[in-house]
Amino acid sequence: MASDPRKGWHERLFGGFSKTSSRLGDNLGGLFGKAQLDAATLDEIEEALIASDLGPATAARIRERLAAERFPLGLNEHALREVIAREIAAVLAPVAKPLEIDAFPRPQVILVIGVNGSGKTTTIAKLAHWLTEQDYGVMLVAGDTFRAAAIGQLKVWAERIGVPIISGAEGGDAASLVFEGVRQGTEKGIDVLIVDTAGRLQNKAGLMDELAKIRRVLGRLNPAAPHNVLLVLDATTGQNALSQIEIFGREAGVTGLVMTKLDGTARGGVLVAAAEKFGMPIHAIGIGEGIDDLRPFDADELGRAIAGVRA
């Protein structure tokens, strides 16, 4: 369901994480109002946080913070959620890094990778839209040549956003398209070249071969390229997203993350688990299907949204 453009980002953010914060409340239910935070209660809270996909490291961190806090009137829901929000924000703050367009010479080349179905193509369109709003010149490259649908979808998005696109036939050579994209982008003074790539996690050898070829081709025109390798993750896959970060990070040299579909799942806590485990920059999050629903985030605000604490 597309977002309501009349709503601000703050409202969409809290609405997008409503399933996650509700699940957190359900998992913590029955623990509120206890007279004291004894070891058994802290164990229960820690288990509830892990069950909410926040990850064992973050759960242990929150447990330690709760053990150090004083709750003279007993543990109440608001106080617990406040502590959780603060600790989540502390985990997210080091990785909440908007994508910086600072490459020189231009264009800045961004390879976008991710498994099929992660929302990769739509995320590219949203990223392009966000950058054009900042007055950057953007060009797309339909480098996922294994799927005709991906090529067609990206063409539609490029036309809708009003940015040029380099594309070819299904089964074509992605590296050649990238080469042409950099050549034209350089000639036209384009700031950012966003390249879609094939999402074939099940065939790591093929993925690596293709990415290596793209890198070699890029090196002929711009030795610094690609400047970014962004991994798009589907939040609805929960803990499976963590294994994707590990595999793609090792195999493809990922430099930053974008997490999508956070509005369609109660497993948004995996964003925190990813930040804690990998410490990799998270450049943006997606909380809807609208073109404006991919944005960088503020760690404090997102901590409150996940914990369900209104400012």
N, C-alpha and C positions, 0 to 999 in steps of 0.2 A: 504494500500500500504506500503510495507516494506521500511525502510529508506535506503539511500545510505550510505554504510559503509565508503565511501571515505570522506564524509563530517564530520567535527568535531562537537562536541557537541554544540558549540556556534551557528554554522549555523543551525543545526537541531532544536535547541531551538527556534531561531527566525522564522524559517520556520514553526515549529509546532504551534506557537502562532500567525501566520499571520492572521488567520480568526478572532481571538479575537481582535487584534490590528486594523484590518480593520473595524470591527463592532464598535469599540470605536470611530474611526474616523468618521464613518457614523453618529453615534449618536451625535457627537459634531459638525458636519457639519453645516455651517451657523452662527456659533458663533465666528469664527475667523475674525480678522480685525476690531472688534468693537472698537469704540473710547475709551470706558471706561468700567470698570467692575462695573456696578451698581448692585443693589440688584436683579433686574429682570434678568440680564445676569447670575449672580451667581446662581440664582434659576434654570435657564435653564441648566447650566453646571451640577449642582448637580443631576437634573433629568436624564440627559444623562448618567452620571456615574452609577446611580442606574439601568438604563435600560441596561447597559453593564455588569450587574451581579456583580459589585464590592461590592455591599451591601450598605445600608444606612449609616452605621457608617463610612466606608471609604470615601464615597461620601461627607459626612459632614466634615470630616477631610480635604479633598482636597479643599473643598469650603473655609474653614477657612484659609488655607494656601494661596490660590489665593487672598483672600480678603486682606491679609497682604503684598502681593507682589506688586511691582510697575512695570507697563508696559507702559513706556513713549511713545512708538511707537504704542500703541494699542496691543490687544491680538492677537498673531500669533500662528499658529498651533504648531510650534516647541517649543516655550516657554511653552505653555500649556501642551504639552506631557512631557516635561522635569519635570515640577512640579508634574504631575501625576506619573511619573516613580519614583521620589524621595519618594513620599508619600507611594506608593505601597511597595517600598523596606523597608521603615520604619515599615510597618505593617508585612512584611514577615520575617524580620531579626530575631525576637525572636523565630520563629517557624521553621526556616530552620535548622534542626538538623539531620545530617546523622545518620543512625542506628549504634550504638556502640555495638561491640561484646566484652563484658567484664565480662560475667558471670563466676563464679567459685564456685563449680566445673562445668566443661563442661558436657553435651552440654547446650548452651543457647537455650531455647525453645521459638519459635515464633509461636503463633497461628495467622492465617490469616483468617479474616472474611470479609463478604460482600455479597450483594445480588447476586443472579444468574444473569449473564450477565454483571457484572461490570468489567470483565477481571481479576478476582481473580486468576484463575489457571495459566494463562499466566504470571501474575505479580509475582507469586511464582517462576516460572521458571526464569524470568528475575532477580529477587532478588538473587536466588541461583547462577546464572551466575556471577552477580556482586560480590558476596562474594567469589566465587572460584577464581575470578581474583585477589583478595586480599590474596590469599593463605589460606583461611579458609576451613576446611573440612566441607562439607555440606551433610545432609541427608534429604530426603523428606518423608512425611507421607501423604498418600492419604486418608485423614480423611473425605472427602465428599463422604460418602458411599451411599448416597441417589441417586447419579447419576452415572451410569456406564460410561457415556461419560467423566465425570470429572476424574474418576480413570484412564481410558484409555489415556486421554490427558496428565495427569501428568506423566504417565509411559513413554510416548513418549518423553516428555521434559527431564525427568531424564536421559534417554538413550542418548539423543542428547547432553546434557550438560556434561554427564559423572559422575553423582552422584548417590549414592544408593537410593533406595526408598523402603518403607514399604507399602504394599497394601494388600487388601483382596477382598472378593467378594462384589458385590452390596448388600446393606442391612445389611452389617456386623456391628460389634460394633466398633465405632470410638475410644472409650476410650481404648479398648484393643490394637488397632493398635498403639496408642500413647504410651502406656505402653511399647510395644515391641520396638518402635522407641527409646525411652529413654534408655531402657536396652541395645540395640545393640549400640546406639550412645556412651554410657558410656564405653562399652567394647572396642569399636574401636577407642576411642579417638576423636570422631567427635566434631567439634567446635559448629556447629549450626544445630538445628533440626527445619525444617520449616514444619508446620502442616496445611494442607488444612482443612477447615471445611465446613459444609453444610450452604448454603446461603438461609435461610428461614425466612426472615424478617416478612412475613405475619403470621408466627406462632411463636410469641415471646416466648411463654411458652415452646414449643418444643426446640427452640434454647437455652434457658436458662438451661433447664434440661440437654441437651447434653453437654453444656459448663461446667456446674457444675460437671457433672460426669467426664469429662476430667480433670478438676482441682483436683478432689479428687484422681484420679489415679496418676496424676503427683506428688501430695503431698507425696505419698508413697515412691517415688524414689528421688525426689528433691523438698523440701518444698518451694524453691524460684520460682519454675516454675508455670505457664508460665512467662517468663521474659518480654515478649512483646506480646501485642494483637494489631495487625495491622488491620485497617479497609481500605479496598480497595474501592475507590469511582470512579464512572464513570462520568467524567466531562460533558459528553453530556446531563446528566440529569439536569444540571443547579441547580436551587434552591432546587430541591428535594434532592440533595446531602447533604444539610444542615440538613434536617429532618432525614436523615440516620445517620449523626453524632450524633444527639441528641438522637435518639432511641438506636442505638448500644452503644453509650457511656454510657447511663444509664443502659442498660440491660446486656452489655457484658464486661464492664470495659476496654474500648479501651484506649490504651496508646499512639498510634501514627497513622498517616494517610499516605496513598499513593494514589495519584490521577492519574488516567489513562485517555487515549484517549483525551488528551488535543489538539492533532493535528487535531482531527476530528470534532471540534466544534468551534463556535464563542463565546462560553459561558465560556471560560477559566477564566474570571474574578471571577467566583465562588470560585476559589482557594483563592483569596484575602479575599472574604467575610467569608470563613471558618476560615481563620487565625484570622481575626478581631473578629469574634463572639465567637470562642471557645478557641483560644490560644493554641491549641493542637499541639505537634510536627508534622511537615510534613516531613517525612523521605526521600521521593523520589517522582518524577513525571515521568509519562510516556508520551512520545511525538511521538510514532510510534509503529510499529509492530515488528521491529527488536529486536534481543536479547540484543542489546546494548542501547536500547532506554528507559531504566529506570535508573535514576541517581538522586543523591542528587542535590540540586541547590544552586546557589549563589543568595541572595536576590536582590542585586543591578542589576545583569545581568537579572534576571527574571522580575524585575520591568521594565527595559528597553524593554524587549521582549513584555510584555503585553501592554505597552504604545506605542510600535512601534518606539522606539528611538534607533538608532544605535549609538554605542559609538564613 
